[in-house]
Amino acid sequence: MGDPVVSDFRLLRGFEEAWRPPVRLQRPETVLGAGGGAAARARLARLVRRAPEVMVKVTGRTRDAGHLRAHLEYITRRGLLEAEGPDGVVSGRDEVQETAQAWADATEMEPRRWAGAPLSLSLVLSMPAGTDALRLHAAARAFAQEAFGDERDWLMALHTDADHPHVHLTVCALGWDGRRLNPRKADLEAWRQGFARALRDHGIEAEATPRRARGVARKAERGAVRRMRERWAAGQGAAPRVLASALREAASGGVEEGPWAAARRRRAVVQGLYAAQALALARAADPADRALGAQLAAFAAAMPEPETRRERLARALRRTVDRDALGGGPDRSRGR
């Protein structure tokens, strides 16, 4: 039996632009290729496998002791759920309230504190439904310790009562050295990368790529808008203003340009970079690299065209008109 073929995987020059997050102040770990060729190859393989994407979302800030106490009681279900911090487990409502008061007292003694300065930053760490909750919890603990453990207090609690497990992580805004937490886009991107890495270390397939790297142009719908839309679809309440406006524009037959033209150009650039990298991999000596090249070529070919909300709604309206013209009658499935 011959010796195994050693991979000569190399990224083409300029390929990192396909994965570069859309932020100006980047940290090294947020760009494809950090860690060398093996890390870049592994990340590319996760892309074509469509590894689940992590979510690290800032959900708010607390501004006073009462607000902080109410938030910590919420994430611990009034002390019924155990929470964890850098000093161990916080259990019971009394300990939760004591933690909130300790953070507030420390902030009150800050010499340069201004009115309305945040006491804490609230994050949600989540993965899709079906993710192992205990491993997710362990990964969130490791991420929190790495990101904040040597700088400031934090408290986290696992929630499993939704369709997907998630962790609420609350971070004290005032660090032990007196520095305040003021995250920028680069920090948020680094947190996504760190959480994805922690999940993989705990046996959960996970990735944190920019939307454009996956051929996704539309941002996720905001939670408040989604809930209003769902109530409207069930026949309860009015449509969100943004949806009502989009429906009117779709019916008028107008075409959105502006940012969407730029999105289409970005998609063409990314698709071209993937195709070129796939061609280079197809010529590699290692059969595994050639297989990866074929997968990448298929992934690039299947990247969806950017579609505006107006285009999507206009297509749905045309389907409704065509169905009615064929005698199907109006759709009365929506609640009355």
MISE-705934 format. One record per residue (C-alpha): x, y, z; residue number from 1; residue in three letters. Coordinates in Angstrom, 3 decimals, padded with zeros to 6 digits, always signed. Layout:
# residues N
east, north, up, resi, resn
X, Y, Z, NUM, ALA
...
//
This chain:
# residues 336
east, north, up, resi, resn
+000.000, +000.000, +000.000, 1, MET
+001.455, +003.370, -001.029, 2, GLY
+002.067, +006.338, +001.205, 3, ASP
-000.909, +008.665, +001.712, 4, PRO
-001.005, +011.739, -000.483, 5, VAL
-000.169, +014.902, +001.465, 6, VAL
-002.625, +017.704, +000.831, 7, SER
-001.121, +020.761, -000.833, 8, ASP
-004.227, +022.857, -000.132, 9, PHE
-003.717, +026.544, -000.855, 10, ARG
-006.185, +029.389, -000.977, 11, LEU
-006.129, +031.448, -004.139, 12, LEU
-005.039, +035.050, -003.747, 13, ARG
-008.066, +037.219, -002.997, 14, GLY
-010.216, +034.305, -001.868, 15, PHE
-010.446, +035.641, +001.686, 16, GLU
-012.644, +038.460, +000.346, 17, GLU
-015.454, +035.913, +000.028, 18, ALA
-015.336, +035.353, +003.779, 19, TRP
-014.252, +038.717, +005.119, 20, ARG
-016.885, +040.048, +007.529, 21, PRO
-018.388, +043.413, +006.525, 22, PRO
-016.626, +045.348, +009.285, 23, VAL
-013.680, +047.669, +009.036, 24, ARG
-011.922, +046.789, +012.289, 25, LEU
-011.249, +043.095, +011.880, 26, GLN
-009.525, +040.738, +014.234, 27, ARG
-007.245, +038.092, +012.702, 28, PRO
-009.479, +035.180, +013.714, 29, GLU
-012.467, +036.586, +011.802, 30, THR
-010.912, +036.166, +008.355, 31, VAL
-010.745, +032.891, +006.442, 32, LEU
-007.265, +031.456, +006.461, 33, GLY
-006.424, +032.396, +010.053, 34, ALA
-004.483, +029.509, +011.515, 35, GLY
-002.997, +028.369, +008.215, 36, GLY
-004.079, +026.182, +005.332, 37, GLY
-005.439, +023.335, +007.434, 38, ALA
-007.810, +025.679, +009.296, 39, ALA
-008.937, +027.295, +006.049, 40, ALA
-009.554, +023.906, +004.440, 41, ARG
-011.568, +022.705, +007.428, 42, ALA
-013.674, +025.854, +007.339, 43, ARG
-014.273, +025.493, +003.618, 44, LEU
-015.359, +021.885, +004.157, 45, ALA
-017.848, +023.038, +006.806, 46, ARG
-019.208, +025.590, +004.350, 47, LEU
-019.978, +023.063, +001.629, 48, VAL
-021.478, +020.704, +004.249, 49, ARG
-023.683, +023.609, +005.294, 50, ARG
-022.711, +023.327, +008.937, 51, ALA
-025.236, +024.989, +011.260, 52, PRO
-024.553, +028.669, +011.815, 53, GLU
-024.228, +030.013, +015.334, 54, VAL
-026.208, +032.974, +016.586, 55, MET
-024.699, +035.476, +019.008, 56, VAL
-027.179, +038.283, +019.453, 57, LYS
-027.115, +041.373, +021.653, 58, VAL
-030.640, +041.605, +023.058, 59, THR
-030.327, +044.680, +025.245, 60, GLY
-028.719, +046.548, +028.127, 61, ARG
-029.865, +047.258, +031.668, 62, THR
-029.633, +050.819, +033.003, 63, ARG
-030.402, +050.592, +036.709, 64, ASP
-030.443, +048.135, +039.595, 65, ALA
-034.145, +047.330, +039.270, 66, GLY
-033.847, +046.652, +035.552, 67, HIS
-030.826, +044.414, +036.097, 68, LEU
-032.553, +042.490, +038.897, 69, ARG
-035.644, +041.947, +036.732, 70, ALA
-033.512, +040.720, +033.842, 71, HIS
-031.543, +038.236, +035.957, 72, LEU
-034.782, +036.975, +037.469, 73, GLU
-036.142, +036.503, +033.942, 74, TYR
-033.202, +034.451, +032.671, 75, ILE
-033.247, +032.310, +035.842, 76, THR
-037.056, +032.027, +035.876, 77, ARG
-037.198, +033.835, +039.242, 78, ARG
-034.427, +031.676, +040.632, 79, GLY
-035.875, +028.328, +039.558, 80, LEU
-033.040, +027.783, +037.051, 81, LEU
-029.434, +027.635, +038.138, 82, GLU
-027.128, +030.218, +036.648, 83, ALA
-023.355, +030.123, +036.316, 84, GLU
-020.681, +032.759, +036.541, 85, GLY
-016.900, +032.943, +036.820, 86, PRO
-017.170, +032.123, +040.549, 87, ASP
-019.488, +029.139, +040.146, 88, GLY
-023.208, +028.450, +040.426, 89, VAL
-025.792, +031.048, +041.456, 90, VAL
-028.873, +029.278, +042.790, 91, SER
-032.177, +030.599, +044.081, 92, GLY
-033.861, +033.967, +043.879, 93, ARG
-031.979, +035.446, +046.841, 94, ASP
-028.586, +034.757, +045.269, 95, GLU
-029.783, +036.154, +041.949, 96, VAL
-030.892, +039.380, +043.624, 97, GLN
-027.646, +039.602, +045.594, 98, GLU
-025.682, +039.267, +042.350, 99, THR
-027.684, +042.045, +040.719, 100, ALA
-027.173, +044.314, +043.727, 101, GLN
-023.432, +043.618, +043.845, 102, ALA
-023.060, +044.596, +040.182, 103, TRP
-025.134, +047.726, +040.710, 104, ALA
-023.154, +048.737, +043.823, 105, ASP
-019.845, +048.326, +041.995, 106, ALA
-021.111, +050.472, +039.135, 107, THR
-022.395, +053.182, +041.480, 108, GLU
-018.846, +053.611, +042.826, 109, MET
-017.425, +054.158, +039.335, 110, GLU
-015.867, +057.665, +039.400, 111, PRO
-016.584, +058.525, +035.762, 112, ARG
-020.044, +056.943, +035.467, 113, ARG
-022.536, +059.024, +033.508, 114, TRP
-026.317, +059.077, +033.809, 115, ALA
-027.863, +056.126, +032.010, 116, GLY
-024.600, +054.222, +031.659, 117, ALA
-025.395, +050.513, +031.176, 118, PRO
-024.982, +048.125, +034.090, 119, LEU
-024.945, +045.040, +031.874, 120, SER
-025.038, +043.743, +028.320, 121, LEU
-027.441, +040.909, +027.448, 122, SER
-026.525, +038.251, +024.866, 123, LEU
-028.290, +035.184, +023.527, 124, VAL
-026.182, +032.256, +022.265, 125, LEU
-028.171, +029.753, +020.241, 126, SER
-028.110, +026.991, +017.666, 127, MET
-030.829, +025.315, +015.574, 128, PRO
-033.393, +022.891, +016.960, 129, ALA
-031.993, +019.444, +017.679, 130, GLY
-028.686, +020.697, +019.077, 131, THR
-027.589, +018.831, +022.209, 132, ASP
-028.514, +021.215, +025.056, 133, ALA
-025.898, +019.988, +027.538, 134, LEU
-023.063, +020.331, +025.039, 135, ARG
-024.378, +023.745, +024.028, 136, LEU
-024.361, +024.758, +027.694, 137, HIS
-020.792, +023.544, +028.167, 138, ALA
-019.675, +025.360, +025.011, 139, ALA
-021.354, +028.580, +026.153, 140, ALA
-019.548, +028.310, +029.496, 141, ARG
-016.208, +027.858, +027.741, 142, ALA
-016.920, +030.790, +025.423, 143, PHE
-017.927, +033.091, +028.299, 144, ALA
-014.830, +032.170, +030.258, 145, GLN
-012.578, +032.818, +027.269, 146, GLU
-014.254, +036.063, +026.208, 147, ALA
-014.935, +037.647, +029.613, 148, PHE
-013.615, +035.466, +032.433, 149, GLY
-010.421, +037.427, +033.067, 150, ASP
-012.014, +040.856, +032.708, 151, GLU
-015.472, +041.110, +034.276, 152, ARG
-018.397, +039.327, +035.920, 153, ASP
-020.962, +037.418, +033.868, 154, TRP
-023.924, +035.165, +034.487, 155, LEU
-025.471, +032.592, +032.119, 156, MET
-028.534, +030.356, +032.160, 157, ALA
-029.646, +027.605, +029.767, 158, LEU
-033.201, +027.679, +028.387, 159, HIS
-034.658, +024.547, +026.814, 160, THR
-038.333, +025.560, +026.712, 161, ASP
-038.188, +026.858, +023.128, 162, ALA
-037.897, +024.884, +019.889, 163, ASP
-034.123, +025.365, +020.020, 164, HIS
-031.860, +025.401, +023.094, 165, PRO
-030.224, +028.727, +023.881, 166, HIS
-028.193, +030.380, +026.583, 167, VAL
-028.839, +033.827, +028.044, 168, HIS
-025.500, +035.402, +028.898, 169, LEU
-025.503, +038.655, +030.884, 170, THR
-022.166, +040.471, +031.147, 171, VAL
-021.324, +043.179, +033.657, 172, CYS
-020.559, +046.385, +031.763, 173, ALA
-017.907, +047.486, +034.265, 174, LEU
-014.754, +045.382, +034.212, 175, GLY
-012.639, +044.514, +037.221, 176, TRP
-009.992, +046.906, +035.931, 177, ASP
-012.503, +049.739, +035.546, 178, GLY
-012.847, +049.430, +031.788, 179, ARG
-016.334, +049.464, +030.295, 180, ARG
-017.676, +046.958, +027.801, 181, LEU
-018.454, +048.749, +024.546, 182, ASN
-018.575, +046.112, +021.802, 183, PRO
-018.121, +047.066, +018.164, 184, ARG
-019.015, +045.043, +015.086, 185, LYS
-015.557, +043.475, +015.086, 186, ALA
-016.109, +042.284, +018.659, 187, ASP
-019.466, +040.748, +017.757, 188, LEU
-017.888, +038.931, +014.824, 189, GLU
-015.065, +037.668, +017.046, 190, ALA
-017.654, +036.439, +019.566, 191, TRP
-019.437, +034.492, +016.829, 192, ARG
-016.159, +032.878, +015.819, 193, GLN
-015.296, +032.104, +019.440, 194, GLY
-018.666, +030.526, +020.175, 195, PHE
-018.507, +028.408, +017.001, 196, ALA
-015.022, +027.233, +017.973, 197, ARG
-016.210, +026.344, +021.491, 198, ALA
-019.122, +024.355, +020.051, 199, LEU
-016.779, +022.376, +017.795, 200, ARG
-014.499, +021.716, +020.777, 201, ASP
-017.545, +020.174, +022.488, 202, HIS
-018.501, +017.975, +019.551, 203, GLY
-021.137, +020.167, +017.867, 204, ILE
-020.755, +020.962, +014.175, 205, GLU
-020.922, +024.751, +013.912, 206, ALA
-019.683, +027.623, +011.792, 207, GLU
-019.855, +031.424, +011.800, 208, ALA
-019.639, +032.820, +008.293, 209, THR
-020.776, +036.147, +006.821, 210, PRO
-024.115, +035.954, +004.988, 211, ARG
-022.494, +036.707, +001.653, 212, ARG
-020.210, +033.667, +002.023, 213, ALA
-023.345, +031.506, +002.011, 214, ARG
-025.125, +033.381, -000.780, 215, GLY
-027.605, +034.945, +001.647, 216, VAL
-028.432, +038.573, +000.925, 217, ALA
-031.436, +039.253, +003.136, 218, ARG
-031.006, +039.986, +006.829, 219, LYS
-033.049, +037.950, +009.269, 220, ALA
-036.464, +039.399, +010.057, 221, GLU
-036.567, +041.268, +013.345, 222, ARG
-038.403, +039.455, +016.106, 223, GLY
-040.983, +042.193, +016.710, 224, ALA
-041.810, +042.422, +012.990, 225, VAL
-042.061, +038.632, +012.722, 226, ARG
-044.487, +038.432, +015.639, 227, ARG
-046.667, +041.206, +014.148, 228, MET
-046.631, +039.461, +010.762, 229, ARG
-047.623, +036.140, +012.336, 230, GLU
-050.519, +037.771, +014.210, 231, ARG
-051.654, +039.459, +011.003, 232, TRP
-051.418, +036.168, +009.097, 233, ALA
-053.642, +034.595, +011.779, 234, ALA
-056.225, +037.338, +011.284, 235, GLY
-055.293, +039.238, +014.432, 236, GLN
-054.251, +042.853, +014.107, 237, GLY
-052.850, +044.909, +011.279, 238, ALA
-049.896, +044.083, +009.079, 239, ALA
-046.559, +045.614, +010.105, 240, PRO
-045.992, +048.937, +008.370, 241, ARG
-042.884, +047.650, +006.590, 242, VAL
-044.846, +044.685, +005.207, 243, LEU
-047.843, +046.800, +004.193, 244, ALA
-045.536, +049.216, +002.377, 245, SER
-043.728, +046.353, +000.656, 246, ALA
-047.049, +044.849, -000.489, 247, LEU
-048.129, +048.167, -002.010, 248, ARG
-044.805, +048.544, -003.779, 249, GLU
-044.923, +044.957, -005.047, 250, ALA
-048.417, +045.492, -006.457, 251, ALA
-047.202, +048.637, -008.239, 252, SER
-044.643, +046.601, -010.157, 253, GLY
-041.672, +048.741, -009.158, 254, GLY
-038.162, +047.309, -009.055, 255, VAL
-035.822, +047.886, -006.108, 256, GLU
-032.273, +048.806, -006.889, 257, GLU
-029.775, +050.555, -004.656, 258, GLY
-028.269, +048.116, -002.148, 259, PRO
-029.665, +045.121, -004.024, 260, TRP
-027.618, +045.928, -007.110, 261, ALA
-024.524, +045.892, -004.900, 262, ALA
-025.670, +042.574, -003.379, 263, ALA
-025.885, +041.043, -006.833, 264, ARG
-022.392, +042.258, -007.652, 265, ARG
-021.050, +040.806, -004.391, 266, ARG
-022.714, +037.474, -005.155, 267, ARG
-021.065, +037.397, -008.595, 268, ALA
-017.645, +038.089, -007.062, 269, VAL
-018.052, +035.427, -004.360, 270, VAL
-019.379, +032.876, -006.845, 271, GLN
-016.424, +033.546, -009.134, 272, GLY
-013.945, +033.109, -006.270, 273, LEU
-015.555, +029.808, -005.296, 274, TYR
-015.485, +028.579, -008.892, 275, ALA
-011.795, +029.468, -009.264, 276, ALA
-010.894, +027.784, -005.961, 277, GLN
-012.897, +024.707, -006.995, 278, ALA
-010.950, +024.523, -010.264, 279, LEU
-007.640, +024.712, -008.389, 280, ALA
-008.762, +021.940, -006.041, 281, LEU
-009.833, +019.797, -008.990, 282, ALA
-006.179, +019.725, -010.089, 283, ARG
-004.835, +018.745, -006.641, 284, ALA
-002.926, +015.513, -006.050, 285, ALA
-004.933, +014.618, -002.945, 286, ASP
-008.234, +012.857, -003.819, 287, PRO
-009.837, +014.465, -000.756, 288, ALA
-008.967, +017.911, -002.101, 289, ASP
-010.425, +017.007, -005.489, 290, ARG
-013.624, +015.843, -003.799, 291, ALA
-013.781, +019.108, -001.876, 292, LEU
-013.347, +020.971, -005.143, 293, GLY
-016.325, +019.162, -006.666, 294, ALA
-018.428, +019.977, -003.597, 295, GLN
-017.388, +023.619, -003.733, 296, LEU
-018.252, +023.849, -007.437, 297, ALA
-021.711, +022.456, -006.723, 298, ALA
-022.132, +024.856, -003.809, 299, PHE
-021.197, +027.839, -006.003, 300, ALA
-023.567, +026.778, -008.763, 301, ALA
-026.444, +026.480, -006.291, 302, ALA
-025.967, +029.909, -004.685, 303, MET
-029.327, +031.703, -004.871, 304, PRO
-029.800, +034.984, -006.656, 305, GLU
-030.329, +037.878, -004.240, 306, PRO
-034.051, +038.546, -004.074, 307, GLU
-035.651, +041.647, -002.635, 308, THR
-038.746, +041.495, -000.474, 309, ARG
-040.622, +043.333, -003.236, 310, ARG
-039.662, +040.714, -005.819, 311, GLU
-040.713, +037.877, -003.506, 312, ARG
-044.063, +039.486, -002.715, 313, LEU
-044.676, +040.327, -006.369, 314, ALA
-044.133, +036.692, -007.306, 315, ARG
-046.571, +035.585, -004.605, 316, ALA
-049.147, +038.089, -005.848, 317, LEU
-048.754, +036.791, -009.410, 318, ARG
-049.347, +033.230, -008.188, 319, ARG
-052.530, +034.360, -006.439, 320, THR
-053.782, +036.148, -009.571, 321, VAL
-052.989, +033.116, -011.756, 322, ASP
-054.781, +030.769, -009.356, 323, ARG
-057.863, +032.981, -009.253, 324, ASP
-057.862, +033.233, -013.057, 325, ALA
-057.900, +029.430, -013.266, 326, LEU
-060.950, +029.265, -011.026, 327, GLY
-059.211, +028.404, -007.799, 328, GLY
-060.849, +031.297, -006.030, 329, GLY
-059.253, +033.490, -003.409, 330, PRO
-057.201, +031.964, -000.618, 331, ASP
-059.318, +032.032, +002.506, 332, ARG
-056.974, +029.993, +004.623, 333, SER
-055.932, +033.034, +006.611, 334, ARG
-057.793, +033.368, +009.877, 335, GLY
-060.863, +035.614, +009.980, 336, ARG
//
